[in-house]
Amino acid sequence: MKLYDAAISSAAARVRIAVALKGLAVERIPVEIVGAGAENRRPAYLDVNPQGLVPALVTDDGVLLTQSLAIVEYLDEAHPQPPLLPPDAATRAWVRAFVLAVLAETHAVVTPRVVNHLATLPGADESTAPSWRRHWTEVGIDALEALLARRHAATPSRFCAGDAPGLADVFLYPQALNAGRVGLPLARWPQIEAIVTRLADMPAFADNAQATLPR
């Protein structure tokens, strides 16, 4: 398999973590996504992924997959051990809802292309983009904390939805690190801080998120 990847991308980090948890071998192909040297909007990469985003995975059969959730679920189905989704339908649905809260409600509104465009709008100044990023990160992670608190009050567990890391943890960890980058300490979210601290002791997470755990 080939993974088109960027070290600073939290979306790509999700796939790197899943690959490590599964013990798989992939060929990593770095794609620069920021600054004057950005490659993701050039024709060569757009031929790989027309969206110009990372990650992108080429399977052993030559099938191109995009979007981190689709890629991670493919890896879980193609290589089912250790499983990333729980066995019962209700908990699987909870995990998927939690993951979508990370993807659609938190990460999607603070991606570089969104923030960069925001900075070009009339009335924007140097404080606009950082304030936007911090606000929506805070709102999103507040909601994730509430979801975890409610679940763990009914069903205590070491990780998001069980006593082994799974799909929800794969998506939570890079997002928690992003909170630190915008100046939001994890101590304000005790459920998330406890889980992320445990995950940070696991090489699959610590070695593949390309960041220091925020405090």
TORKEFI-692825 format. One record per atom (N, C-alpha, C): y, z, x; residue in one letter. Coordinates in steps of 0.05 Angstrom, whole numbers, plus 5000, padded with zeros to 4 digits. Last residue first. Layout:
! TORKEFI-692825
YZXA/...
//
This chain:
! TORKEFI-692825
540855504989R/540855794981R/543455864967R/536954914994P/539455054990P/539055334981P/532754665044L/532754815018L/535354965015L/534754055071T/534254345075T/534454485048T/531153435066A/533453605062A/532653885068A/526953065057Q/529153005075Q/531553175070Q/522253115029A/524753105013A/527153055031A/517653165059N/518152905047N/520752895030N/516353655078D/516553445097D/517453175085D/516153995033A/518154045053A/518553805072A/511653765003F/514453774993F/516453795015F/507353795037A/507753555021A/510553535010A/507654315060P/508554085075P/508953835058P/510254855024M/508054655024M/509054405039M/514555175019D/512555265038D/510155065040D/517354964977A/518354915004A/516455015026A/514755164933L/514254884940L/515154834969L/516855674931R/513955644936R/513355354945R/522155544921T/521555694945T/518555664951T/521655304871V/522455134894V/521855274920V/520355744839I/518555524842I/519155364867I/524956074845A/522256174852A/520255944856A/529055734826E/529055834854E/526255924862E/527755674772I/527555444791I/527455534819I/528556194754Q/525956054750Q/525655834770Q/533956304769P/531756454781P/529056314777P/539356014785W/537155934767W/534556054777W/542856194823R/543756224795R/541556134775R/540456064871A/540256344861A/541156374833A/541655554887L/539355584869L/539155874858L/548555374888P/546255524899P/544055574878P/551754784892L/550654954871L/548255114882L/553854374924G/554954644926G/554054834905G/551353894925V/553853904911V/554954184909V/546654024951R/548453834964R/551153834951R/543954344915G/545054464939G/547054284953G/542253944880A/544154154871A/545454284895A/538553674910N/541053544904N/543153744894N/534354034908L/535753994934L/538453854929L/532953954855A/533954214863A/535454194890A/530953444858Q/533253494843Q/534553764849Q/526253504890P/528653354901P/531153404885P/523353854851Y/524053934878Y/526353774890Y/522153604801L/524053824803L/525153864832L/518153234810F/520753144802F/522953354804F/513853554826V/514553324842V/517453224836V/513553894782D/514453994807D/515353774826D/511453544743A/514053674739A/515153774765A/506353424766L/508353214762L/511153334759L/504754014804G/504053774788G/506453594786G/501754554841P/503954364835P/503054114821P/498155044805A/498154854826A/500454654820A/498455344759D/498355484785D/497955304809D/503355054713G/500655134722G/500855274749G/508354814709A/506454814686A/503654874694A/511354954755C/512654884729C/510754914706C/507855514784F/509355274786F/510355194758F/505355984768R/506755974794R/508555734797R/506456214700S/504956054721S/506656054746S/505856464633P/506756494661P/505056324680P/507456274575T/505156204592T/506056224622T/512056484552A/509656464536A/507156424553A/515656474594A/515456724578A/512956724561A/515155964612H/513856174628H/513856444613H/518055674573R/515255624577R/513855864591R/523255894578R/521855914553R/518855874556R/524355764631A/524356044623A/522856074597A/524155204631L/522255354646L/522055644637L/528655094598L/525954994590L/523755154605L/532755324628A/532055434602A/529355344592A/532655004674E/532055284676E/531255404649E/534154514651L/531554544663L/530754834666L/539454644636A/537454584615A/534654604626A/541854724686D/541854934667D/539654894645D/541254204705I/539454414716I/539554664699I/545153924675G/542353854675G/540554074684G/549954194688V/549054184660V/546054124659V/550054104744E/550054374733E/548954374704E/550453544745T/548153684758T/547853964747T/555253474719W/552853384706W/550253494720W/558853734756H/558753804728H/556053724716H/558053464805R/557453754803R/557153834774R/559852944792R/557052994802R/556353284799R/565153034777W/563252914758W/560352984767W/567353234825S/567353394801S/565353294780S/566652794860P/565253044865P/565153224840P/569952404831A/567052364835A/565652624841A/575252644831T/573852554807T/570852544811T/578152744876S/576652964864S/574852884841S/580952294889E/578752374907E/577152604896E/581652004823D/582652074850D/580352184866D/582651554769A/580851704786A/582251764812A/586051234740G/586451514739G/584651674757G/581250714727P/584050804727P/584251114724P/575450734770L/576650724744L/579550824745L/572650804817T/574350564815T/575950554789T/569251234811A/571551264829A/573451034828A/565251024780L/567151214768L/569651234785L/562350744818H/563850594798H/565950774785H/560051164846N/561850974860N/563550814840N/556951404807V/559151554818V/561151364832V/553150994798V/554851104776V/557351234787V/550950924848R/552350694836R/554050784812R/548751444861P/551051324876P/552451104861P/547651834800T/546751654821T/549151534836T/548552154758V/549852224783V/548952054806V/545652034713V/548552024711V/550052094737V/540252084728A/541351814721A/544351804720A/539152634735H/539452454758H/540852194751H/539552824679T/540852944703T/541352744725T/537052544640E/539252714632E/540752834656E/532852244662A/534752114644A/537252274639A/530052584700L/530752304705L/533152204688L/529653104678V/530653064705V/531752784708V/527652974628A/530153134629A/531353114657A/522852744643L/524952574632L/527652714631L/520153204659V/520753004679V/522952814669V/519753464609F/521253594631F/522053384652F/516553104582A/519253154572A/520953284594A/511853144613R/513252884612R/516152924602R/510553684603V/511153594630V/512753334629V/509453664548W/511653834558W/512453734586W/505053314548A/507553234534A/509953394544A/501453634575R/502153374586R/504753284574R/500954044537T/502254104563T/503053844577T/498453764496A/500953894491A/502453954517A/493553584518A/495553394509A/498253524506A/490753854579D/491153864550D/493653694542D/490553804636P/488453684619P/489053674589P/496753604671P/494753804661P/492853674641P/497553164726L/498053224698L/495953414688L/495753084777L/498553164774L/499353234745L/489653254809P/491053154786P/493953254785P/488253074877P/488453274856P/490153174833P/485152554842Q/484852814854Q/486852854877Q/485752024823P/486052254804P/485852524817P/488551494835H/487451684854H/487551964840H/490451214792A/488851074811A/487351264830A/493551604766E/491351474752E/489451334771E/497251744805D/495551954793D/493151834779D/499751254815L/498251384837L/496351594826L/502151184765Y/500150994775Y/498451124796Y/505751604766E/503651614746E/501451414754E/509051424808V/507551674811V/505351694791V/511150954785I/509650944810I/507851194813I/513851134740A/511650944737A/509850934761A/517651454766L/515751574747L/513351394743L/520651094798S/519051304810S/517051424791S/520850404795Q/521450644780Q/519550874789Q/515849884805T/518450004809T/518750244791T/510649524837L/511449734817L/514149844825L/507148934848L/509549084853L/510249274830L/500648844872V/502248874848V/504749034855V/496948794912G/499248624913G/501048644889G/492849154914D/492248894901D/494748714900D/495249594935D/493249454952D/492549184940D/502149524912T/499449644912T/497549484931T/508349664932V/506549444929V/503749554932V/513750004903L/511150024915L/509549774910L/520250234913A/518550024902A/515950034917A/525150754896P/523050634911P/521850384897P/531050344902V/528650454914V/527750694897V/533949754872L/533550034874L/531050104891L/534949244853G/536249324878G/535949624883G/532548994811Q/534449204805Q/535949294830Q/528748654834P/531248544824P/533348744816P/525448754891N/526148904867N/528748804856N/524748304925V/522648504921V/523048644895V/529348024921D/526847874916D/524548064912D/532848414938L/532848344909L/530448164902L/532048384992Y/530848604978Y/530848554948Y/534447885004A/531747945013A/530448174998A/539747914982P/537647744969P/534847814978P/542148594979R/541948334992R/539648174980R/542349104961R/543648904945R/543648624957R/539849415000N/538649394974N/539949194955N/542249485048E/540549255046E/539549205017E/548349705076A/546449715054A/544949455050A/552049755117G/549449635124G/547449645101G/556350015095A/556649735101A/553949595107A/553250495049G/555050395070G/554950095074G/546250555032V/549050645031V/550650505053V/541050405038I/542150385011I/545050475009I/536050095075E/538650225076E/540050185049E/529350205072V/531450035061V/534050195061V/523150205108P/525850325103P/527750115092P/516950225087I/518850025096I/521650125089I/510850525102R/513550565093R/515450355105R/504550445080E/506450335100E/509250365089E/500551015064V/502250785056V/503850695080V/495051385047A/496451255069A/498051025058A/494552015013L/494251725015L/495751625039L/494252534992G/493052475018G/492652185023G/496852704947K/494352554943K/492852494969K/501352924969L/499553094954L/496852964950L/503652454991A/502652675009A/500752854994A/504952174944V/503152054964V/501952264982V/508652534923A/506152474909A/504152354927A/512752514961I/511352764956I/508752714943I/514251974957R/513252074982R/511652334978R/516251984904V/513851824911V/512651914937V/520652314910R/518552384890R/515952234897R/523752034947A/522452284955A/520252364936A/525951624917A/523751564936A/522351814945A/529651954889A/527551804874A/525251724892A/532852134929S/531152324916S/529052184899S/534051814990S/533651774961S/531851984949S/534351825044I/536251995030I/535851974999I/530551455062A/530251745068A/532051915051A/527750985021A/530251065035A/530051365038A/522950445016D/523650725016D/526450765029D/517250144995Y/520050085002Y/521550344996Y/510850195014L/512850344999L/515650275011L/504649885007K/507249885020K/509350015002K/497650005017M/500050005000M/502550005017M/
//
